[in-house]
């Protein structure tokens, strides 16, 4: 098991995320972007008991700190009546494939661990169920986005370096302009988080904060 640390706290997440953004802007060319309020969707990745319950072996210590920012994003998307999608990860022996071989564990469907945490109401949201890191793989996510004329795609949730990163890369390759806010995603430790944000900022998604993304909606 990889080393875990609570690198984000509710009272420190903004400051720590600004440090990451400032660090990257010294090494990666800053990207100018705008938000199209008519053609953008939000994906909240895997905010489930498996990752948020302290009693779970897969608990992410920093995940609780990103919940308020995800709520802010949801509120904005609700305000403009834009698509909000929640992904729910679960698998079994038949569909886990390399996930089972790599992790030696299965996340059963309809278990307590697989349920999306109570903080996120499912009203007016779309739930997709997935078995792999990539939220596009063997799901109807791309079909949903195209049916709603989505051109831009915001990804948040957990884990930064696994499901979030894989989905961002996949969205980019499918032609979507994609955003992963630094302070609306979390993983097991700072090193994993920084590595993902740094790699994505170079070739896939600009290094941005939740409040910067939201400000773009109001312009």
N, C-alpha and C positions, 0 to 999 in steps of 0.2 A: 504494500500500500504506500502510495506517495505521501510525503510529509504534508500535514495540514497546518494551516495557520489562519488566524482571523485578521487578515490584512486590511479589511474594510470593517469599520464600525459605523453606526449611524452618525456619530458626531465627527468622524474623520473621513468619510467616504468622498466628500467633495474636495477636500484638500489633497488627499492622496491621488484622486483622479486628475486633478489639475497638474500635479507633479508629473504624472505619466504623460499627459498631453504636452506639457512644456518640454519634457525630455525628448519626445518624438519629433516635435517641431524643429528641434535642432538638427535632427538627422534625416527627416523625411519631408519632402516638399509639401507645403500646406495646400490642401485642396479647397477650392471655393465651391460651394454647393448651395442650392436652393431647394425648397420643398414645394411640391405641387399638391395642394390640398385635395385635389380631385382624384389623384391617381396614386395613392400611397396606402400601404397596409402595414399592420403591426403583427409580429409573431412573438408570443411569449413562450419561450422554450422550457418545458419540463419542470415547472415549478410545482413539484410533487413532494409528498411526504418522504419519499425515498431520499431526497436530497435536503429537505428542510427540517425533518424530525431529528432532534439531537440524539435520539436512541438508535438511529439507523447507522449502519457501518458506512454508508455512503454520504453521510451528513457533510454539508459544505458550511464551515463556520462563518464565512462572509456573506452567505446568501441572504440572511435576514436584513442586512444593511441595504440591499438593492430593492427591497419590496416597495418602499415609498416612491422611488423613482419610477418603477414599473407602473404603480398606480397613477402617477402623474401622466405618463404616456397614455395609459388607457383612457384617462379622463379627456385628454385632448382628442384622441381618436373618436371617442363617443360624442364629443362636442360637435365634431365635423361629420359625424355619421359615416366614419370610415371603417373598413374591415379590421376586425380584431380576431386573431386566430391564436388558440392555445394548443400547444402540442403536448401530448400525453404519451410517455414512453412505457412500453411493456413488451415482453417477449416470452417465447416458450422454446422448447428444444427444437421444434421444427423450423422456426423462423429467425432464431437468434444468430445462427451461422457463426461468424468469427467473434461476435460479441460474447458468446458463451465460451469459446475456446480461449479468448484473451482474458476475460474477467472471472471465469469459472463461477458465474452466478447468473441466475435468471430473475427477472422482475415480473412476477405473474400478473396477468390481467385480472382486474376486479379485486385486487388485494388492497389493503390499507396503504401500503407503500406506493402503489401506483396512482393513487388518487391525487388530483390537483388540490393544493392546500386551500383551506376555506377562505383565505384572504381574497381570492379571486373568484368573483361571481361569474357564472357561466351564461348569464342572461345576455342576449345580444352579441354573443361571441360564437365563433366556429371552433369546434374541437376536432383536431386530427390526431389519429393514433399511429404511432410509428414504432418500428422495431430496431432501427439503426440510428447512428449519429445524425445522418442527413435527413432533415425533415421533408425533403422532396422524394426520397427513395421509397418506392412502392406505396406512395400516398397520393391523394388527389390535390395536394397543395398547389402545384403549378396550374392545374385546371381551375381551381378556385380563384387564383390571382388573375389569370387571363379573363375569366368570366366577369370580373369586376374591373377590368381595364387597368389593373395595377401596373405601374412602371417603376415605382420606388418602393423599397421594402425595408422596414426597421426590424431588427432582430434583437431580442433581449432575453434574459433568463439565465439558465445554467445548462451545461458548464461552458465557460468561456472558450476553453481550448479543445472541447470535444464537439458536442452537438451544435453550439452556437457557431463556432468557427467553420465547421464542415458545412453547415447550412448557408452561411454567408458566402463561402467560396462557390457553392453550388448555385446560389441565386445569381451571383455575378456572371457565372458562365452561361446562365440562361437568359441574360440580357437585362436583368433588373439592376437599377442603381440602389445599392444596399448600404445600410448604416447599422453599426453596432456601437451604441453609446458605452463609453468606458465605465461609467458608474451605474449601468443598468444590467450588468452581467457579472457573474462571479464563478470562481473555481476553487480548487483546493489550496493554492498558495499564490503569492505575489509573482513568483518567477513564471509560472504558467500563464497567468493573466497578462503580464507585460509582454511575454513572447508573442502571444496571439495578437494583441493590439498592435504591436510593432510590425509584425508580418502583414496584417491586414491593412494597416495604414500605408504600407509601401505599394500595395497592388490591388486592393479590393474595396476598402471602406475608409473614409476619412476619420481621423482621430477627433472625436467630438464628445461633448458632455450632454447629459439629458437636458439641462436647461438651455443649452445652445440650440439643440434640435427643436425644443418647444418654442423658443423665440422665433424661429423661422416660420412657424405656423401663424404667428400673430402679425407678420409683416405683409 
